[in-house]
Amino acid sequence: MTIATLKEVLKPAMEGGYAVAGLVTLGWEDMRAYVRAAEEENVSIILQAGPSCRAHTPLPILGKMFNNLANEASVPVVSHLDHGYTEDECKEAIQCGFTSIMFDGSKLPLQENIDKTARIVELAHEASVSCEGEIGFVGYSDGAQSAGTKPSEAQKFGKETNVDAIAISVGNVHLQKNKEANLDLTRIREIEQVTATPLVIHGGSGVPTAQRSFLAQNSKICKFNIGTELRMAFGKALRKSLDADPDQFDRVQILSQTHDPLVDATRKVLRAFKS
């Protein structure tokens, strides 16, 4: 059994100068490919169920899917709720066997975010589950604008919530199709000086690969969330499969042809985070 908590994989990462990928899942095909890639690279992995995934598949089912893959894997696998917006949603994830949850109170006033996050951290830790929080707001490509993380607020947030990881906003943006983000290294260093908590970058697909590697090896950022980049790889493989044989109709046959290309794309992502 290799299921792990977020804390169990991030602490060694921060001490060892590498990062762990939080891979955003949408279904069985990508979950399975991500775990295979992690096994082939011999690295830990975080399987993430975000809002769009949960809208498609209920949490109890996702918990069983993640745990099934983790129990069979040869590397540590974290079962993670990404962007949980309510206490009830976080509680349900804990009850469904998730080993890690993220409460996203980033749109709330600072003290309300701290108070609600601290409450959920307490619930999580009572169940031996890790908890990630967010301070500042990571925006969306062609959507809501970011609000950068203030170092003083990150310090207060980490101290008063006791979270296991802090997601920060330092130039990163969700849903970027191109690696055009240029993270604010000065702000990252200022945040690092005031908290010892592992740091997380959401919207990692938009960060240039070279900068991912540098930060993984030379900062307290030890978790990068990757979604869009691998969804694009999946979509490309799916289109190729359909174009090759327009008459095919069996979904198992069609989707099976996305597996190897997605494993290869994922392995490239994982290599960039190694020490």
KOLZADREN-351742 format. One record per residue (C-alpha): residue number from 1; residue in three letters; x, y, z. Coordinates in steps of 0.1 Angstrom, whole numbers. Each point is the difference from the previous one (the first is absolute). Example, Ala and Ser with C-alpha at 12.3 -4.5 7.8 and 13.67 -1.06 7.14 Angstrom:
2
<r><resi>1</resi><resn>ala</resn><X>123</X><Y>-45</Y><Z>78</Z></r>
<r><resi>2</resi><resn>ser</resn><X>14</X><Y>34</Y><Z>-7</Z></r>
//
This chain:
275
<r><resi>1</resi><resn>met</resn><X>0</X><Y>0</Y><Z>0</Z></r>
<r><resi>2</resi><resn>thr</resn><X>16</X><Y>33</Y><Z>-11</Z></r>
<r><resi>3</resi><resn>ile</resn><X>-28</X><Y>25</Y><Z>7</Z></r>
<r><resi>4</resi><resn>ala</resn><X>15</X><Y>31</Y><Z>17</Z></r>
<r><resi>5</resi><resn>thr</resn><X>-9</X><Y>33</Y><Z>14</Z></r>
<r><resi>6</resi><resn>leu</resn><X>11</X><Y>33</Y><Z>-15</Z></r>
<r><resi>7</resi><resn>lys</resn><X>22</X><Y>7</Y><Z>30</Z></r>
<r><resi>8</resi><resn>glu</resn><X>17</X><Y>-33</Y><Z>-4</Z></r>
<r><resi>9</resi><resn>val</resn><X>11</X><Y>8</Y><Z>-36</Z></r>
<r><resi>10</resi><resn>leu</resn><X>7</X><Y>37</Y><Z>3</Z></r>
<r><resi>11</resi><resn>lys</resn><X>23</X><Y>0</Y><Z>31</Z></r>
<r><resi>12</resi><resn>pro</resn><X>26</X><Y>-23</Y><Z>-17</Z></r>
<r><resi>13</resi><resn>ala</resn><X>-4</X><Y>21</Y><Z>-32</Z></r>
<r><resi>14</resi><resn>met</resn><X>8</X><Y>33</Y><Z>17</Z></r>
<r><resi>15</resi><resn>glu</resn><X>29</X><Y>-16</Y><Z>18</Z></r>
<r><resi>16</resi><resn>gly</resn><X>13</X><Y>-18</Y><Z>-31</Z></r>
<r><resi>17</resi><resn>gly</resn><X>-2</X><Y>29</Y><Z>-25</Z></r>
<r><resi>18</resi><resn>tyr</resn><X>-27</X><Y>-14</Y><Z>-23</Z></r>
<r><resi>19</resi><resn>ala</resn><X>-38</X><Y>5</Y><Z>-5</Z></r>
<r><resi>20</resi><resn>val</resn><X>-30</X><Y>-23</Y><Z>-3</Z></r>
<r><resi>21</resi><resn>ala</resn><X>-25</X><Y>4</Y><Z>-28</Z></r>
<r><resi>22</resi><resn>gly</resn><X>-37</X><Y>5</Y><Z>9</Z></r>
<r><resi>23</resi><resn>leu</resn><X>-16</X><Y>-14</Y><Z>-31</Z></r>
<r><resi>24</resi><resn>val</resn><X>-36</X><Y>11</Y><Z>-7</Z></r>
<r><resi>25</resi><resn>thr</resn><X>-21</X><Y>-30</Y><Z>-10</Z></r>
<r><resi>26</resi><resn>leu</resn><X>-32</X><Y>-2</Y><Z>-20</Z></r>
<r><resi>27</resi><resn>gly</resn><X>-5</X><Y>-37</Y><Z>-3</Z></r>
<r><resi>28</resi><resn>trp</resn><X>13</X><Y>-36</Y><Z>3</Z></r>
<r><resi>29</resi><resn>glu</resn><X>21</X><Y>3</Y><Z>-31</Z></r>
<r><resi>30</resi><resn>asp</resn><X>21</X><Y>29</Y><Z>11</Z></r>
<r><resi>31</resi><resn>met</resn><X>3</X><Y>-12</Y><Z>36</Z></r>
<r><resi>32</resi><resn>arg</resn><X>14</X><Y>-33</Y><Z>-11</Z></r>
<r><resi>33</resi><resn>ala</resn><X>24</X><Y>16</Y><Z>-24</Z></r>
<r><resi>34</resi><resn>tyr</resn><X>13</X><Y>24</Y><Z>27</Z></r>
<r><resi>35</resi><resn>val</resn><X>7</X><Y>-29</Y><Z>24</Z></r>
<r><resi>36</resi><resn>arg</resn><X>17</X><Y>-20</Y><Z>-27</Z></r>
<r><resi>37</resi><resn>ala</resn><X>22</X><Y>30</Y><Z>-8</Z></r>
<r><resi>38</resi><resn>ala</resn><X>9</X><Y>5</Y><Z>36</Z></r>
<r><resi>39</resi><resn>glu</resn><X>10</X><Y>-36</Y><Z>4</Z></r>
<r><resi>40</resi><resn>glu</resn><X>22</X><Y>2</Y><Z>-31</Z></r>
<r><resi>41</resi><resn>glu</resn><X>17</X><Y>31</Y><Z>14</Z></r>
<r><resi>42</resi><resn>asn</resn><X>0</X><Y>-14</Y><Z>35</Z></r>
<r><resi>43</resi><resn>val</resn><X>-15</X><Y>31</Y><Z>16</Z></r>
<r><resi>44</resi><resn>ser</resn><X>-29</X><Y>8</Y><Z>23</Z></r>
<r><resi>45</resi><resn>ile</resn><X>-31</X><Y>14</Y><Z>-15</Z></r>
<r><resi>46</resi><resn>ile</resn><X>-31</X><Y>19</Y><Z>11</Z></r>
<r><resi>47</resi><resn>leu</resn><X>-33</X><Y>-9</Y><Z>-18</Z></r>
<r><resi>48</resi><resn>gln</resn><X>-23</X><Y>30</Y><Z>2</Z></r>
<r><resi>49</resi><resn>ala</resn><X>-38</X><Y>2</Y><Z>-3</Z></r>
<r><resi>50</resi><resn>gly</resn><X>-9</X><Y>36</Y><Z>-8</Z></r>
<r><resi>51</resi><resn>pro</resn><X>-35</X><Y>15</Y><Z>-5</Z></r>
<r><resi>52</resi><resn>ser</resn><X>-5</X><Y>-11</Y><Z>-36</Z></r>
<r><resi>53</resi><resn>cys</resn><X>11</X><Y>-35</Y><Z>9</Z></r>
<r><resi>54</resi><resn>arg</resn><X>-25</X><Y>-1</Y><Z>29</Z></r>
<r><resi>55</resi><resn>ala</resn><X>-28</X><Y>14</Y><Z>-22</Z></r>
<r><resi>56</resi><resn>his</resn><X>5</X><Y>-30</Y><Z>-23</Z></r>
<r><resi>57</resi><resn>thr</resn><X>6</X><Y>-28</Y><Z>26</Z></r>
<r><resi>58</resi><resn>pro</resn><X>-12</X><Y>0</Y><Z>37</Z></r>
<r><resi>59</resi><resn>leu</resn><X>26</X><Y>2</Y><Z>27</Z></r>
<r><resi>60</resi><resn>pro</resn><X>-7</X><Y>-34</Y><Z>15</Z></r>
<r><resi>61</resi><resn>ile</resn><X>8</X><Y>-16</Y><Z>-34</Z></r>
<r><resi>62</resi><resn>leu</resn><X>31</X><Y>22</Y><Z>-5</Z></r>
<r><resi>63</resi><resn>gly</resn><X>12</X><Y>-10</Y><Z>35</Z></r>
<r><resi>64</resi><resn>lys</resn><X>-2</X><Y>-37</Y><Z>-9</Z></r>
<r><resi>65</resi><resn>met</resn><X>17</X><Y>6</Y><Z>-34</Z></r>
<r><resi>66</resi><resn>phe</resn><X>29</X><Y>18</Y><Z>16</Z></r>
<r><resi>67</resi><resn>asn</resn><X>4</X><Y>-25</Y><Z>28</Z></r>
<r><resi>68</resi><resn>asn</resn><X>-1</X><Y>-29</Y><Z>-24</Z></r>
<r><resi>69</resi><resn>leu</resn><X>28</X><Y>14</Y><Z>-21</Z></r>
<r><resi>70</resi><resn>ala</resn><X>20</X><Y>10</Y><Z>31</Z></r>
<r><resi>71</resi><resn>asn</resn><X>-3</X><Y>-35</Y><Z>15</Z></r>
<r><resi>72</resi><resn>glu</resn><X>14</X><Y>-16</Y><Z>-31</Z></r>
<r><resi>73</resi><resn>ala</resn><X>27</X><Y>26</Y><Z>-7</Z></r>
<r><resi>74</resi><resn>ser</resn><X>37</X><Y>-5</Y><Z>7</Z></r>
<r><resi>75</resi><resn>val</resn><X>5</X><Y>37</Y><Z>9</Z></r>
<r><resi>76</resi><resn>pro</resn><X>-18</X><Y>22</Y><Z>26</Z></r>
<r><resi>77</resi><resn>val</resn><X>-33</X><Y>14</Y><Z>-13</Z></r>
<r><resi>78</resi><resn>val</resn><X>-19</X><Y>28</Y><Z>17</Z></r>
<r><resi>79</resi><resn>ser</resn><X>-38</X><Y>1</Y><Z>-4</Z></r>
<r><resi>80</resi><resn>his</resn><X>-7</X><Y>38</Y><Z>-1</Z></r>
<r><resi>81</resi><resn>leu</resn><X>-31</X><Y>22</Y><Z>0</Z></r>
<r><resi>82</resi><resn>asp</resn><X>9</X><Y>31</Y><Z>-21</Z></r>
<r><resi>83</resi><resn>his</resn><X>-19</X><Y>33</Y><Z>6</Z></r>
<r><resi>84</resi><resn>gly</resn><X>-25</X><Y>-11</Y><Z>26</Z></r>
<r><resi>85</resi><resn>tyr</resn><X>-21</X><Y>31</Y><Z>6</Z></r>
<r><resi>86</resi><resn>thr</resn><X>-21</X><Y>-11</Y><Z>30</Z></r>
<r><resi>87</resi><resn>glu</resn><X>5</X><Y>-18</Y><Z>33</Z></r>
<r><resi>88</resi><resn>asp</resn><X>-26</X><Y>-26</Y><Z>-9</Z></r>
<r><resi>89</resi><resn>glu</resn><X>18</X><Y>-8</Y><Z>-33</Z></r>
<r><resi>90</resi><resn>cys</resn><X>33</X><Y>-4</Y><Z>19</Z></r>
<r><resi>91</resi><resn>lys</resn><X>-17</X><Y>-22</Y><Z>26</Z></r>
<r><resi>92</resi><resn>glu</resn><X>-15</X><Y>-22</Y><Z>-27</Z></r>
<r><resi>93</resi><resn>ala</resn><X>35</X><Y>-4</Y><Z>-16</Z></r>
<r><resi>94</resi><resn>ile</resn><X>14</X><Y>-11</Y><Z>33</Z></r>
<r><resi>95</resi><resn>gln</resn><X>-28</X><Y>-25</Y><Z>5</Z></r>
<r><resi>96</resi><resn>cys</resn><X>6</X><Y>-13</Y><Z>-35</Z></r>
<r><resi>97</resi><resn>gly</resn><X>36</X><Y>-10</Y><Z>7</Z></r>
<r><resi>98</resi><resn>phe</resn><X>18</X><Y>30</Y><Z>-14</Z></r>
<r><resi>99</resi><resn>thr</resn><X>34</X><Y>4</Y><Z>17</Z></r>
<r><resi>100</resi><resn>ser</resn><X>3</X><Y>37</Y><Z>-8</Z></r>
<r><resi>101</resi><resn>ile</resn><X>-24</X><Y>29</Y><Z>-5</Z></r>
<r><resi>102</resi><resn>met</resn><X>4</X><Y>36</Y><Z>-12</Z></r>
<r><resi>103</resi><resn>phe</resn><X>-23</X><Y>26</Y><Z>15</Z></r>
<r><resi>104</resi><resn>asp</resn><X>-2</X><Y>30</Y><Z>-23</Z></r>
<r><resi>105</resi><resn>gly</resn><X>-9</X><Y>31</Y><Z>19</Z></r>
<r><resi>106</resi><resn>ser</resn><X>20</X><Y>23</Y><Z>-22</Z></r>
<r><resi>107</resi><resn>lys</resn><X>-29</X><Y>22</Y><Z>-10</Z></r>
<r><resi>108</resi><resn>leu</resn><X>-10</X><Y>6</Y><Z>37</Z></r>
<r><resi>109</resi><resn>pro</resn><X>12</X><Y>29</Y><Z>21</Z></r>
<r><resi>110</resi><resn>leu</resn><X>34</X><Y>-9</Y><Z>17</Z></r>
<r><resi>111</resi><resn>gln</resn><X>-13</X><Y>-8</Y><Z>35</Z></r>
<r><resi>112</resi><resn>glu</resn><X>-29</X><Y>-20</Y><Z>-13</Z></r>
<r><resi>113</resi><resn>asn</resn><X>23</X><Y>-20</Y><Z>-22</Z></r>
<r><resi>114</resi><resn>ile</resn><X>23</X><Y>-6</Y><Z>30</Z></r>
<r><resi>115</resi><resn>asp</resn><X>-29</X><Y>-10</Y><Z>23</Z></r>
<r><resi>116</resi><resn>lys</resn><X>-17</X><Y>-24</Y><Z>-24</Z></r>
<r><resi>117</resi><resn>thr</resn><X>33</X><Y>-15</Y><Z>-12</Z></r>
<r><resi>118</resi><resn>ala</resn><X>11</X><Y>-6</Y><Z>37</Z></r>
<r><resi>119</resi><resn>arg</resn><X>-33</X><Y>-17</Y><Z>7</Z></r>
<r><resi>120</resi><resn>ile</resn><X>4</X><Y>-24</Y><Z>-30</Z></r>
<r><resi>121</resi><resn>val</resn><X>36</X><Y>-6</Y><Z>8</Z></r>
<r><resi>122</resi><resn>glu</resn><X>-11</X><Y>-11</Y><Z>35</Z></r>
<r><resi>123</resi><resn>leu</resn><X>-26</X><Y>-24</Y><Z>-15</Z></r>
<r><resi>124</resi><resn>ala</resn><X>25</X><Y>-14</Y><Z>-24</Z></r>
<r><resi>125</resi><resn>his</resn><X>28</X><Y>-6</Y><Z>25</Z></r>
<r><resi>126</resi><resn>glu</resn><X>-24</X><Y>-17</Y><Z>24</Z></r>
<r><resi>127</resi><resn>ala</resn><X>-5</X><Y>-25</Y><Z>-29</Z></r>
<r><resi>128</resi><resn>ser</resn><X>37</X><Y>-2</Y><Z>-8</Z></r>
<r><resi>129</resi><resn>val</resn><X>-6</X><Y>18</Y><Z>-32</Z></r>
<r><resi>130</resi><resn>ser</resn><X>21</X><Y>29</Y><Z>-14</Z></r>
<r><resi>131</resi><resn>cys</resn><X>-14</X><Y>34</Y><Z>-9</Z></r>
<r><resi>132</resi><resn>glu</resn><X>11</X><Y>26</Y><Z>-25</Z></r>
<r><resi>133</resi><resn>gly</resn><X>-12</X><Y>36</Y><Z>0</Z></r>
<r><resi>134</resi><resn>glu</resn><X>3</X><Y>30</Y><Z>-22</Z></r>
<r><resi>135</resi><resn>ile</resn><X>10</X><Y>36</Y><Z>7</Z></r>
<r><resi>136</resi><resn>gly</resn><X>-2</X><Y>26</Y><Z>-27</Z></r>
<r><resi>137</resi><resn>phe</resn><X>-21</X><Y>-10</Y><Z>-31</Z></r>
<r><resi>138</resi><resn>val</resn><X>12</X><Y>-19</Y><Z>-30</Z></r>
<r><resi>139</resi><resn>gly</resn><X>-20</X><Y>13</Y><Z>-30</Z></r>
<r><resi>140</resi><resn>tyr</resn><X>-11</X><Y>-17</Y><Z>-32</Z></r>
<r><resi>141</resi><resn>ser</resn><X>12</X><Y>5</Y><Z>-36</Z></r>
<r><resi>142</resi><resn>asp</resn><X>-28</X><Y>21</Y><Z>-17</Z></r>
<r><resi>143</resi><resn>gly</resn><X>-18</X><Y>1</Y><Z>34</Z></r>
<r><resi>144</resi><resn>ala</resn><X>3</X><Y>14</Y><Z>35</Z></r>
<r><resi>145</resi><resn>gln</resn><X>32</X><Y>20</Y><Z>6</Z></r>
<r><resi>146</resi><resn>ser</resn><X>26</X><Y>-10</Y><Z>26</Z></r>
<r><resi>147</resi><resn>ala</resn><X>6</X><Y>17</Y><Z>33</Z></r>
<r><resi>148</resi><resn>gly</resn><X>37</X><Y>-5</Y><Z>10</Z></r>
<r><resi>149</resi><resn>thr</resn><X>9</X><Y>-16</Y><Z>33</Z></r>
<r><resi>150</resi><resn>lys</resn><X>13</X><Y>25</Y><Z>26</Z></r>
<r><resi>151</resi><resn>pro</resn><X>29</X><Y>-14</Y><Z>20</Z></r>
<r><resi>152</resi><resn>ser</resn><X>-14</X><Y>14</Y><Z>33</Z></r>
<r><resi>153</resi><resn>glu</resn><X>-34</X><Y>-17</Y><Z>-7</Z></r>
<r><resi>154</resi><resn>ala</resn><X>17</X><Y>-33</Y><Z>-9</Z></r>
<r><resi>155</resi><resn>gln</resn><X>19</X><Y>1</Y><Z>33</Z></r>
<r><resi>156</resi><resn>lys</resn><X>-32</X><Y>6</Y><Z>20</Z></r>
<r><resi>157</resi><resn>phe</resn><X>-19</X><Y>-26</Y><Z>-20</Z></r>
<r><resi>158</resi><resn>gly</resn><X>26</X><Y>-27</Y><Z>5</Z></r>
<r><resi>159</resi><resn>lys</resn><X>4</X><Y>7</Y><Z>37</Z></r>
<r><resi>160</resi><resn>glu</resn><X>-37</X><Y>2</Y><Z>9</Z></r>
<r><resi>161</resi><resn>thr</resn><X>-14</X><Y>-28</Y><Z>-22</Z></r>
<r><resi>162</resi><resn>asn</resn><X>27</X><Y>-27</Y><Z>5</Z></r>
<r><resi>163</resi><resn>val</resn><X>-5</X><Y>-11</Y><Z>-36</Z></r>
<r><resi>164</resi><resn>asp</resn><X>23</X><Y>-26</Y><Z>-15</Z></r>
<r><resi>165</resi><resn>ala</resn><X>5</X><Y>20</Y><Z>-33</Z></r>
<r><resi>166</resi><resn>ile</resn><X>-7</X><Y>35</Y><Z>-12</Z></r>
<r><resi>167</resi><resn>ala</resn><X>-11</X><Y>8</Y><Z>-35</Z></r>
<r><resi>168</resi><resn>ile</resn><X>13</X><Y>34</Y><Z>-11</Z></r>
<r><resi>169</resi><resn>ser</resn><X>-6</X><Y>25</Y><Z>-28</Z></r>
<r><resi>170</resi><resn>val</resn><X>33</X><Y>12</Y><Z>-14</Z></r>
<r><resi>171</resi><resn>gly</resn><X>-8</X><Y>5</Y><Z>-37</Z></r>
<r><resi>172</resi><resn>asn</resn><X>-15</X><Y>-35</Y><Z>-6</Z></r>
<r><resi>173</resi><resn>val</resn><X>-34</X><Y>-3</Y><Z>-17</Z></r>
<r><resi>174</resi><resn>his</resn><X>-24</X><Y>-29</Y><Z>-4</Z></r>
<r><resi>175</resi><resn>leu</resn><X>-8</X><Y>-15</Y><Z>-35</Z></r>
<r><resi>176</resi><resn>gln</resn><X>29</X><Y>15</Y><Z>-19</Z></r>
<r><resi>177</resi><resn>lys</resn><X>6</X><Y>-19</Y><Z>-33</Z></r>
<r><resi>178</resi><resn>asn</resn><X>35</X><Y>14</Y><Z>-6</Z></r>
<r><resi>179</resi><resn>lys</resn><X>29</X><Y>1</Y><Z>24</Z></r>
<r><resi>180</resi><resn>glu</resn><X>1</X><Y>38</Y><Z>2</Z></r>
<r><resi>181</resi><resn>ala</resn><X>-2</X><Y>7</Y><Z>37</Z></r>
<r><resi>182</resi><resn>asn</resn><X>31</X><Y>15</Y><Z>16</Z></r>
<r><resi>183</resi><resn>leu</resn><X>-3</X><Y>-5</Y><Z>37</Z></r>
<r><resi>184</resi><resn>asp</resn><X>11</X><Y>28</Y><Z>23</Z></r>
<r><resi>185</resi><resn>leu</resn><X>31</X><Y>-14</Y><Z>16</Z></r>
<r><resi>186</resi><resn>thr</resn><X>4</X><Y>30</Y><Z>23</Z></r>
<r><resi>187</resi><resn>arg</resn><X>-34</X><Y>-5</Y><Z>15</Z></r>
<r><resi>188</resi><resn>ile</resn><X>6</X><Y>-37</Y><Z>4</Z></r>
<r><resi>189</resi><resn>arg</resn><X>32</X><Y>7</Y><Z>19</Z></r>
<r><resi>190</resi><resn>glu</resn><X>-18</X><Y>25</Y><Z>23</Z></r>
<r><resi>191</resi><resn>ile</resn><X>-27</X><Y>-26</Y><Z>7</Z></r>
<r><resi>192</resi><resn>glu</resn><X>26</X><Y>-27</Y><Z>7</Z></r>
<r><resi>193</resi><resn>gln</resn><X>16</X><Y>23</Y><Z>26</Z></r>
<r><resi>194</resi><resn>val</resn><X>-31</X><Y>2</Y><Z>21</Z></r>
<r><resi>195</resi><resn>thr</resn><X>-14</X><Y>-36</Y><Z>-1</Z></r>
<r><resi>196</resi><resn>ala</resn><X>15</X><Y>-35</Y><Z>2</Z></r>
<r><resi>197</resi><resn>thr</resn><X>-31</X><Y>-16</Y><Z>-15</Z></r>
<r><resi>198</resi><resn>pro</resn><X>3</X><Y>-17</Y><Z>-34</Z></r>
<r><resi>199</resi><resn>leu</resn><X>-12</X><Y>22</Y><Z>-28</Z></r>
<r><resi>200</resi><resn>val</resn><X>-22</X><Y>-9</Y><Z>-29</Z></r>
<r><resi>201</resi><resn>ile</resn><X>-4</X><Y>14</Y><Z>-36</Z></r>
<r><resi>202</resi><resn>his</resn><X>-34</X><Y>-4</Y><Z>-16</Z></r>
<r><resi>203</resi><resn>gly</resn><X>-1</X><Y>5</Y><Z>-37</Z></r>
<r><resi>204</resi><resn>gly</resn><X>33</X><Y>-17</Y><Z>-5</Z></r>
<r><resi>205</resi><resn>ser</resn><X>-7</X><Y>-8</Y><Z>-37</Z></r>
<r><resi>206</resi><resn>gly</resn><X>7</X><Y>37</Y><Z>-7</Z></r>
<r><resi>207</resi><resn>val</resn><X>34</X><Y>0</Y><Z>17</Z></r>
<r><resi>208</resi><resn>pro</resn><X>30</X><Y>-6</Y><Z>-24</Z></r>
<r><resi>209</resi><resn>thr</resn><X>16</X><Y>-34</Y><Z>6</Z></r>
<r><resi>210</resi><resn>ala</resn><X>34</X><Y>15</Y><Z>8</Z></r>
<r><resi>211</resi><resn>gln</resn><X>-15</X><Y>22</Y><Z>28</Z></r>
<r><resi>212</resi><resn>arg</resn><X>-19</X><Y>-30</Y><Z>14</Z></r>
<r><resi>213</resi><resn>ser</resn><X>32</X><Y>-19</Y><Z>3</Z></r>
<r><resi>214</resi><resn>phe</resn><X>19</X><Y>29</Y><Z>15</Z></r>
<r><resi>215</resi><resn>leu</resn><X>-27</X><Y>7</Y><Z>26</Z></r>
<r><resi>216</resi><resn>ala</resn><X>-4</X><Y>-37</Y><Z>8</Z></r>
<r><resi>217</resi><resn>gln</resn><X>37</X><Y>-3</Y><Z>8</Z></r>
<r><resi>218</resi><resn>asn</resn><X>6</X><Y>35</Y><Z>15</Z></r>
<r><resi>219</resi><resn>ser</resn><X>-31</X><Y>11</Y><Z>19</Z></r>
<r><resi>220</resi><resn>lys</resn><X>-27</X><Y>-11</Y><Z>25</Z></r>
<r><resi>221</resi><resn>ile</resn><X>-24</X><Y>-5</Y><Z>-29</Z></r>
<r><resi>222</resi><resn>cys</resn><X>-3</X><Y>-38</Y><Z>1</Z></r>
<r><resi>223</resi><resn>lys</resn><X>-34</X><Y>-6</Y><Z>-17</Z></r>
<r><resi>224</resi><resn>phe</resn><X>-10</X><Y>12</Y><Z>-35</Z></r>
<r><resi>225</resi><resn>asn</resn><X>-35</X><Y>-6</Y><Z>-12</Z></r>
<r><resi>226</resi><resn>ile</resn><X>-1</X><Y>-11</Y><Z>-36</Z></r>
<r><resi>227</resi><resn>gly</resn><X>-33</X><Y>-3</Y><Z>-19</Z></r>
<r><resi>228</resi><resn>thr</resn><X>-4</X><Y>18</Y><Z>-33</Z></r>
<r><resi>229</resi><resn>glu</resn><X>33</X><Y>-13</Y><Z>-15</Z></r>
<r><resi>230</resi><resn>leu</resn><X>-10</X><Y>-36</Y><Z>5</Z></r>
<r><resi>231</resi><resn>arg</resn><X>-36</X><Y>5</Y><Z>-10</Z></r>
<r><resi>232</resi><resn>met</resn><X>13</X><Y>14</Y><Z>-33</Z></r>
<r><resi>233</resi><resn>ala</resn><X>22</X><Y>-31</Y><Z>-5</Z></r>
<r><resi>234</resi><resn>phe</resn><X>-30</X><Y>-22</Y><Z>7</Z></r>
<r><resi>235</resi><resn>gly</resn><X>-21</X><Y>19</Y><Z>-25</Z></r>
<r><resi>236</resi><resn>lys</resn><X>27</X><Y>-2</Y><Z>-27</Z></r>
<r><resi>237</resi><resn>ala</resn><X>3</X><Y>-37</Y><Z>5</Z></r>
<r><resi>238</resi><resn>leu</resn><X>-38</X><Y>-4</Y><Z>-1</Z></r>
<r><resi>239</resi><resn>arg</resn><X>-3</X><Y>19</Y><Z>-33</Z></r>
<r><resi>240</resi><resn>lys</resn><X>28</X><Y>-20</Y><Z>-15</Z></r>
<r><resi>241</resi><resn>ser</resn><X>-18</X><Y>-32</Y><Z>9</Z></r>
<r><resi>242</resi><resn>leu</resn><X>-33</X><Y>11</Y><Z>-15</Z></r>
<r><resi>243</resi><resn>asp</resn><X>16</X><Y>14</Y><Z>-32</Z></r>
<r><resi>244</resi><resn>ala</resn><X>19</X><Y>-32</Y><Z>-5</Z></r>
<r><resi>245</resi><resn>asp</resn><X>-33</X><Y>-20</Y><Z>-2</Z></r>
<r><resi>246</resi><resn>pro</resn><X>-31</X><Y>21</Y><Z>-3</Z></r>
<r><resi>247</resi><resn>asp</resn><X>-22</X><Y>-31</Y><Z>0</Z></r>
<r><resi>248</resi><resn>gln</resn><X>10</X><Y>-12</Y><Z>35</Z></r>
<r><resi>249</resi><resn>phe</resn><X>-26</X><Y>4</Y><Z>27</Z></r>
<r><resi>250</resi><resn>asp</resn><X>11</X><Y>-21</Y><Z>30</Z></r>
<r><resi>251</resi><resn>arg</resn><X>10</X><Y>24</Y><Z>28</Z></r>
<r><resi>252</resi><resn>val</resn><X>23</X><Y>-25</Y><Z>16</Z></r>
<r><resi>253</resi><resn>gln</resn><X>19</X><Y>-5</Y><Z>-32</Z></r>
<r><resi>254</resi><resn>ile</resn><X>1</X><Y>38</Y><Z>-7</Z></r>
<r><resi>255</resi><resn>leu</resn><X>11</X><Y>10</Y><Z>35</Z></r>
<r><resi>256</resi><resn>ser</resn><X>26</X><Y>-27</Y><Z>3</Z></r>
<r><resi>257</resi><resn>gln</resn><X>19</X><Y>17</Y><Z>-28</Z></r>
<r><resi>258</resi><resn>thr</resn><X>5</X><Y>31</Y><Z>22</Z></r>
<r><resi>259</resi><resn>his</resn><X>19</X><Y>-19</Y><Z>27</Z></r>
<r><resi>260</resi><resn>asp</resn><X>35</X><Y>-2</Y><Z>-13</Z></r>
<r><resi>261</resi><resn>pro</resn><X>2</X><Y>36</Y><Z>-14</Z></r>
<r><resi>262</resi><resn>leu</resn><X>-14</X><Y>13</Y><Z>34</Z></r>
<r><resi>263</resi><resn>val</resn><X>25</X><Y>-21</Y><Z>19</Z></r>
<r><resi>264</resi><resn>asp</resn><X>29</X><Y>14</Y><Z>-21</Z></r>
<r><resi>265</resi><resn>ala</resn><X>-13</X><Y>36</Y><Z>5</Z></r>
<r><resi>266</resi><resn>thr</resn><X>-3</X><Y>-5</Y><Z>37</Z></r>
<r><resi>267</resi><resn>arg</resn><X>35</X><Y>-14</Y><Z>4</Z></r>
<r><resi>268</resi><resn>lys</resn><X>14</X><Y>31</Y><Z>-16</Z></r>
<r><resi>269</resi><resn>val</resn><X>-19</X><Y>21</Y><Z>25</Z></r>
<r><resi>270</resi><resn>leu</resn><X>12</X><Y>-21</Y><Z>30</Z></r>
<r><resi>271</resi><resn>arg</resn><X>37</X><Y>0</Y><Z>-11</Z></r>
<r><resi>272</resi><resn>ala</resn><X>1</X><Y>38</Y><Z>3</Z></r>
<r><resi>273</resi><resn>phe</resn><X>-7</X><Y>-2</Y><Z>37</Z></r>
<r><resi>274</resi><resn>lys</resn><X>27</X><Y>-24</Y><Z>9</Z></r>
<r><resi>275</resi><resn>ser</resn><X>30</X><Y>11</Y><Z>22</Z></r>
//
